[in-house]
Amino acid sequence: MSPKAVRTGKFTAGDVVTVDFPGVVGIKRRPAVVVSTPLYHSQRPDVIIGILTSRVEGAAAETDYVLQNWAAAGLRHPSAFRAFLVTMPQASIRVIGRLSDHDWKEVQARLRSAVAAL
């Protein structure tokens, strides 16, 4: 998917999305990566996402990962995955791209380190 292409619905794990994320000062549209499955999406009104941040210098935890192919994923800045998981309503999520196979495998490895059931 090109960086300018945007779609809603039909989410796949590894999709790069933007969401309106509530913060201390207000709502901010920010990037994230879908980590939930099509089965989950078919039975729930929400999507499980992991936050992406452009503050790559702060991504030093073992469960963080600095994306190697961030531009190809539709992101405007170098970015890192943080194993900070939240759920968001499906209707509020826009798909802007997809992680490369390499980056998705690395994110999955961080998720296995962070979540007991994986």
Secondary structure, 3 states (H helix, E strand, C coil): CCCCCCECCCCCCCEEEEEEEECCCCEEEEEEEECCCHHHHHHCCEEEEEEEECCHHHCCCCCCEECCCCCCCCCCCCCEEEEEEEEEEHHHCEEEEECCHHHHHHHHHHHHHHCCCC
